[in-house]
Amino acid sequence: MSTTETDEQFERYRNYLRNEIGRLADYVALYRRIDERKTDYLAEINYAPAFFSVVTDALFSAIIIWTDKLFDENGQRGIFDFLKFVENNVCMFSIEQLKSRRNYPDNHWVLDRKRVEGKITIEKVKKDREMLKALGCLKSFRIRRDKFHAHFDREFFFDRKRLTDDAPITWADLEEVVKVLSEVVNKYSSAYDAHHFEMTASNISDLDDVLNGLREHRKYLEGNDVK
């Protein structure tokens, strides 16, 4: 495979992977936003309880499945396969390659920073792989995916409390998986061509516009005594 072909493959992989991480970030952000709005927009949410309960339930299932797919150690695509690609082509992440790729002068501040950080090595890739494997919450995502969200396990199907007890997932866990995925992809993206991507939702607050509309509608109905 020529250097150009390798570059194209990395860029394609990076772009598709960051899109899927962004999708997960959207799911998590909207799921949390709906939960937070229950404190100040509960009446509006209860105005359409079926809609909001179905949306939150669907979002949580999507979060479980997407997290498990992105962290699948044996998956044909995902963060571990991405690291395998980086490891097999580690020379393409050298500082000299970055300099050439972006046509930077030798004294460019980005190159200076990379020299301080040190070049990408196989050892660093392995360290990232071990860091990912050590994430404690991944076991809970896998249990929930295997035992309920992708397949119905008999014991968990009839005992939902056991699912919560055996595979707890916190808000911190949801934030951590998005953060770690984003950091790893951006680490190698930055080494490749100094591009850094935001993989967080930017327009989730538009949910508030919907709830404000419901609030105004509710006030109108109440003010006009409409049943």
Secondary structure, DSSP 8 states (H G I E B T S, - for coil): --HHHHHHHHHHHHHHHHHHHHHHHHHHHHHHHHHHHTTTSHHHHHHSHHHHHHHHHHHHHHHHHHHHHHT-TT-SSSHHHHHHHHHHTGGGGSHHHHHHHHT--TT-HHHHHHHHH----HHHHHHHHHHHHT-TTHHHHHHHIIIIISS--HHHHS-HHHHHHHS---HHHHHHHHHHHHHHHHHHHHHHHS-----S-SSTTHHHHHHHHHHHHHHHHHHTT--
